[in-house]
Amino acid sequence: MSKIERITISMPAEMVAKISAAVDAGEYATTSEVVREAMRDWAEQQERREVALASLRAEIDKGLVGPFRDGETVMEELRQFVAKLVREQGQDEAA
């Protein structure tokens, strides 16, 4: 386990009351335990955010490389795709 270091933090009274209530209810042994869990959750959230951002950046980079298509071509492909979905939906309803 890593070295434990003592810090002092300031927070609004409402937050302190929630932390104290959790300890008083027996959900946590100490206020430090509540704060440590909150920090672990925050760190996990930050890690997920970084992974998501890296994935988005990779997709942007792929898009910047191409291939590029004009709007008319894309719209025609969309029309064909939607028409196919409509036909398939009609076949499913008829069955």
Secondary structure, DSSP 8 states (H G I E B T S, - for coil): ------------HHHHHHHHHHHHTTS-SSHHHHHHHHHHHHHHHHHHHHHHHHHHHHHHHHHHH-----HHHHHHHHHHHHHHHHHHHHHHHH-
